[in-house]
Amino acid sequence: MPFGFRRPRYLVPMIVACALFMENMDATVIATALPTIARDFGESALALNLAITCYLLSLGIFLPLSGWLADRIGARAVFASAIVVFTLGSIGCSSVESLGQLVIARIVQGMGGAMMVPVGRLVVLRTIPKAELVSAMAYLTVPALIGPVVGPPLGGFIVTYFSWRWIFWINIPIGVLGFALALRFIPNVREPRTEPLDALGFVIVSLGLAGTMFGFENVGRGILPNDAVAALICCGIAFLALYARHARRVAAPILDVGLIRVRTFRASVLGGFVFRIGIGALPFLTPLMLQLGFGLSPFASGMITFSGAAGAITMKLTAAPILRALGFRSVLLANTAVCAVSIACYGFFRPSTPHALIIGVLLVGGFFRSLQFTSLNTLAYAEIDPLHMSRATTLSAVGQQLSLSFGVGLGALLLHATLLYHGRDELGATDFSPTFFAIAGISLLSLLFFAPLPRDAGAEISRRRETRPEAIAEGAATHPAE
């Protein structure tokens, strides 16, 4: 970096956030375009679901490798390479002419996405001082919340007024800009890691993650036979259990599950896993309720759900002061209850409910869910030493991805059970209420992991400190960089 040049305060988090937004947006926007793509290819929309499931499979397979690669060749190198791979996958998706080609291109995208999420978070953790971590992590929370709500209306707009190929073309300039900014402003921080790759562990855990995620994503959707879905889930869980045994027997496992012994990391990963199961179902359930239950158009539905993203953006400005004033434990306990109540409110919505009231509930819910994610994502690394930071980000990313898949599967399963109970084949306006009440209750179970935290948990990263202009550069200098 030229002499006298100071990196803007949150430039690195914003670069990473833009890359994560690109991935989150792409993952949701394609669902809206599947029927149109299917018509162009002469395939059924059901067959086109392979484009989504193969992406998830690729994500599950390559996620465990991200931390090891970041330590070996540097976080900037892996993050920039992930952007390139994801962008190349987008170019491939925009030019395909058959289902088989689309599946291959989506697998390439999944490889890039698997590296962008955990390594992007690792870049922030290793370049931002702990005193600034809460505000920095808020930037990384927003893409995960905005993507699922912006994706459907944007996809519907593009498919209606342009070609579905624009869904992938819009990733290209973002990817090129992100790659250039990553090379220019992100230091190639890494920790010396000499142990060989845990190849056997990589194979076992990848099979477990791929089977489990693929299985839960297909629960209740009628795409695969129920026996096949159950077999996938059972085999995936069996492989994950086998990996847990394997990890205790090797010196350097590909996923270091021993980090769960760290109290703040345990509360964040396990409590966050339970909390995200409920939250992960919302992007799947809410559009269904508004469109199938209330009869709204996809565009009208998308404009209503967008209010949740507005709440998430507002949180970015207030998370740090709230955590400084109340502390992580108090925020997690109170905020979990508030989030559960906001989810339960969805169950009281009816076609006659004023849209302004629905938007208000979604706006408030988006704010508090975003605060919860910022708290969880920051607290996870409060007691993790720099040597284990890459392993922690990888394990955390795996837990988050699994929980979101569980949430979608659980939401579909609960809706299916409601239809069976009433003996009907079509969803009605009131059929969504039991599901929203159930996932609200599941979210409350995360309190079991937050309650044991000490009152001063994470105080080192939530208390106010005076930050000198060169603080971010000093944060990066504490780790070896090329």
N, C-alpha and C positions, 0 to 999 in steps of 0.2 A: 504494500500500500504506500503511495507517495508520502514523502515527509510532510508533516503538518496536517495531513488529512485525518479527520476524525470520522469514524463510522457512525452514522446516525444511531440514536439510542436503541431503537427496536427494529433496525433494518434486517438483521438476521432472522428474528422471529417472523417478520412480515414476508420475507422471501420463502421461508419454510411454510408459512401459512398459505401462501398462494399456491404452492405445489400441492399441499394437502387438499386445498379447496378444489383444484383441478381434478384430483382423484375422486374426492367425495361427490362432486358434481357429476362426473362421468358415470360413476357407479349407479346413480339413481336416474339420470336423464335417459339412459338407454331403455329402461323399462317402458317408457311412454312410446318409444319409437318401434318396439318389437313388432306390433301388428303390421305396420307399414313396411318394415324390412322383410317380413315374412311374405307379404304380397309380391314384393319385387323379386324375391328369390323363388317364388312358387312353392313355399313351404308353409306348414301350419305354424301358428303362433306358439303352439306348445313345443314344437321342435326348436324354435328360435330361443326358447328358454335356456338352451345349452350355452348360449353366448354369456349368460349371467353365471350359470353354475360352473362353467369351466374357468371363468375369471376367479371365482371363489376358491376353486381347487388349486389354481396356480398360486393364489395368495397364501393359502394354508401351507402349501409345500415349501415356499421360499421364505416365509416370515422368520423361521428359526435361524436362518443363515445370516440375517442382516447384522446382528451384533458382532459376530466373529469376523465378518468381512470388514466392518467399520474399524475394528481394532487392528486388523492386519494391514489394510491399505489406506486408512484414513477416512474420516466421516465425510469430508467434502468430496473426495473422489467417489465414494459409494453413492452419496446423495445426488451428485451431478450425473453420474452414470445412470441412476434410477430414473431421473427425469428424461434422459435420452431414450432409455428403453421404453418408458411409458409413452413418450411422444412418437417413437417409431411404431409402437403398437397402435396408436391412434391413427397414424398415416395408413397403416395396413388396414385398419377397420374401415377407413373412409374410401378405400379403393377395392374392397372385396366384391366378388361377383357370385359367391355361393356360401352356403351355410358352413361348409368345411373350412373355407378360407377365413370366415369370420371367427370361428372357434379358435383357429391358430393365432389370429391377431389378438384375440382377447386373452389368450394364455400369455402372450408376450406382454400385454398390458399388466396382467396380474403379477408377472415377475418384477416389473418396475414398481408397481404399487406396493408390493411386499417390502421393498427396500426403502421407499420414500417415507412411510409413516414412522417406523421406529428410529431410523437413522436421522430423519428430520428432527425428531424430538431430541435425539442425542446431541445433535449440533447445537440446539438451543441450550441444553443443560451444560454443555462444555464451553460455551462462549458467553453466557450471561451469569453475573455474580448472583449468589443465592439471595441477596437482598432485593434483587430485581426480578426474581424468578416468578412470583405470582403474576405480575403484570405481563411478563413475557409469555407465560403459559396461557394467559387469557386469549392471546392472538391465535394460539393453536387450537383452542376449544371452539372458536367461532366457525371455522370451516366444517367441522364435523356436524354442527347443528344446522348451518345454512344449506349445505349441499342437499340433504334429503328433502328439504321443503322447497328449495328453488328449482331443483331438478325437474320434477313433474311439470310445472307450468312452462318452464323454459323448453323442455322437450316437446310439449304439446304445441307451443308457438312455432318452433323450428319445423316440426313435421307438417304443420298446417300450412305455413306460408313459404317454406323453403324445402330443400331436399334433406332427407334424414342424414345424409353424409356430413352436413354441417355440424351435427352433434359431435363428430370427431375432429372436424377441421378446426373448430374453435380452440382445441387443445394445442394446436401446433404453435401459434404465436406465443401462447402462455408458456409452453415448454421451452421454446427458444430463448425467451426472455429470462425464465427461471434458471436455465443452464448458464447463461452469460453472467447473471447476477451472482449465482452460487460460486462460480470460478473467481469472480472479482472480489467478493466481499466475505466469503465464508472461509475461515482458516481450516486447514486440513488436520484438525486435532485427532489424536488417537492415543491409545494406551499400548505400550509394548506387550504383545501377547505371543508367546513362543510355542504354546502347546499346539499339537496338531488338531485338525478338525475331527470332531467326534462324529465320524461318518455313520457308524451304526445308529447312534442316537438320532442323528439327522433323519435317517430313513424311517425309524420307528415313529418319531414324533410327527413327522410330515404325514405319514399314512394316518396317524391318529387324528390330526387336525383336519386333513382333507376329508376323511370319512365322516367325522362328526359334523363339520360345518356343512358339507354337502347334504347330509342326512337331514339335519334340522331345517335347512333352507327349503326342503321339499316336503316337510310335514304338512299334511292337509291340503296340498295344492293339486293333487290328482295327476301330477306329471309322471310319477313313478308308482308302481304298485306298493301298497302299504308294507308288504313283506320285504321288499327291497329297501324301503326307507328304514324300517326297523333294523334290518341287517347292517346297513351302513352305519347307523348310530351305534349299535352294539359293537361292531368291529372297531369303529373309531374310538370308543371309550376303552375297549380292551387294549388297543395299542397305546393309548395315553397312560393307562395303568401300568402297562409293561415298561413304558418309558420312565415312569416315576421310580420303578424298581431299578432300571438301568442307571438312572442319574445318580443314585446313591452309591454305585459301584465304580464310577469312573472319576478321575481327578478333575477333569474339565468338561462337563457335559455341555452339549450345544444349547440347552435351556437349563439355566441354573435354578432349579426349584428350591434350592436351599435358601435363597434370598427371602422366601416367605417367612423365615424366622425373624427378620427385621420387622419390628412392630408396626411402624408407620407404613412400610411397604405392604405388609400383610393386610392392614386395614384398607389401604387403597385398592389393592388388586382383588382381594376376596370380597370385601364390601362393595367395591365398584362393580365387580362381576355380577353380584346379585342385583344391585341397583340398575345396571344397564340392561339386564334381561327385560325389565319392564319398559324402560325407555326405548330399547331397540325395537319394540313392537309398534311404537307410535307412528313412525313414518309409513308403516305397512297398513295399520288399522285406520288411521284418520282419513286418508283419501277414500278408502273403501266405504267408510261410514257416510262421508259427505256425498259420494257419487252414487253408490248402490242403495244406501239407506235413505238419503235425503233427496236424491234425484238431481243433484247439481252437475253441471258440465265439468269436465276435467280442468278447464281453465278457471272457472269460478272456484272450484275446490282448491286449486293451487294458489289462487290469490288470497284465500282465507288462511290456508296453512302457512303462508309466507309470514304471517304476523309472528309466528314463533321465532323466525329468524331475526326479526326486528328486536324482539326481547333479548335474544342472545347477544346482539351487537351492543345493546345498551349496557349489558353486564360488564363488557370489557372495560368500561370506564370506572366501575365501582367495585370490582372484585377485591383489589388490593386494600382499599380503605376498610371494607367490611371485614376482611380476614385480619387486618391489623387490629381492629377494634375488638373483635369477638374471639379470634383464635380458631384454629381448624376444627377442634373437637366440637365446640359450640355450634359452629356454622354447619358442620356435617349432620349433627343431630337434629337441629331445628329445620334445616333446609330439606332433609330427607322427608320429614313430615309434610312440609309445605308442598314439595314436589308430588308426593303421594296424593294429597288432597286435590291438587290441580289435575292429576290424571283421573281421579275418581269423578271429577266434575264433567269429564267427557261423557261419562255414562248417563248423565242427566240431559244431554243435548237431544233435541227432537227436531223434526222438520220445521216446526213452528217457532223454534228458538230464534230470537233476533240475531242476525249475523254479527251485529256490533258486539253482542254479549259473547258469542263464540270467539270472535277475534280478541276481545279483552282477556278471556281465559287463556287462550293460546299465547298471547303476548306475555302475560305474567308467568305462565308456565315455562316459556322459552327462557326468560330471564333467570329464574331460579334453577332450572336444569343446567344452564350454562355455568352458573355460579358453582353448582355441585361438581361439574366436570373439571372446572378450573381448580377447585379445592383438591379433588382426588388426584388429578394429574400432577399437581405440585407437591402434595404431601408425600407421594410415593417415593420421592428422591431426597427427602429431608435427611435421612440417616444412611444413605447409600454413599460409600466412599467412591472416589473417582475411578479406581481400578475396576469396580464392578458396575459402573454406570451403563456401559453398553449392554451387559447381560440383563440389567434391570429393565432397560427400555424395550428389549426384545421380549422378555417375559410379560411385561405389562401390555405390549401391543397384541401378543397372542391372546391374553385373557380378554382384552377388549373386543377383539374380532370374534372370539368364541361366544361371548355373551350376547353380542348383537345378533349372531346367527340363532342362538337359543331363543332370543326374544321374538324374532320373526316366526320361528317354528312354533313357539308357544302360542302366539297370537292366532296363527292359522288353526292350530289344534283346538283352541278354546272356541273359536267360531264354528268349527266343524262339530264340536260336541254340542253347542247350542242348537244347531240345526237338527242334529239327531234327536235331541231332547224334545223339540217341538214337532218333529216328524215332517220337516219341510226341506225343500231343495234350494229355495231362494232366500237370501238374506233380507230382513226387514229393518226398519228404523230402530226397533227396540232390541234387536239381536246383539248389538254391540255392547250394550250396557254391562252384562255379566263379565265380558272379557276385560273391559276397562276397570271394573271394580277388582277383578282378580289380579291384574298386573299392578294395580296400585298397592294391593296388599303385599305382593311379592317385593315391591320396592322397599316397603317398610322393614322387611327382614334384614336389610343391610345394616340397620341400627345395631344388630347383634355384634357386628364387627367394629362399629364406630364407638360404641359405649365404653369398651375397655381402654380406649386411648387416654393417656394422661392429659390434664387440662392444658399443659404447655407444649403439647405435641406440635412439632413444626415451628416452634417459636423463632428459631434461627432464620427462617425464610419468610415469616410473616411480620416480624417487627420492623419498624421504620428505621432506615439507616440513611445517612447522607451519602449520596452517590457522587463521586467525582466524575468529571467528564470522560476521563480515560478508563473508567471502571470496567467497561465491557471489554476493552482491549486487554486489561489485566486478567479478566476472567479467562480469556482465551490463552493467555500466556502461561497459565498454570498447568497446561497440558502440552506435550510434545506436538509440534506441528511442522509441516514441511513449508 
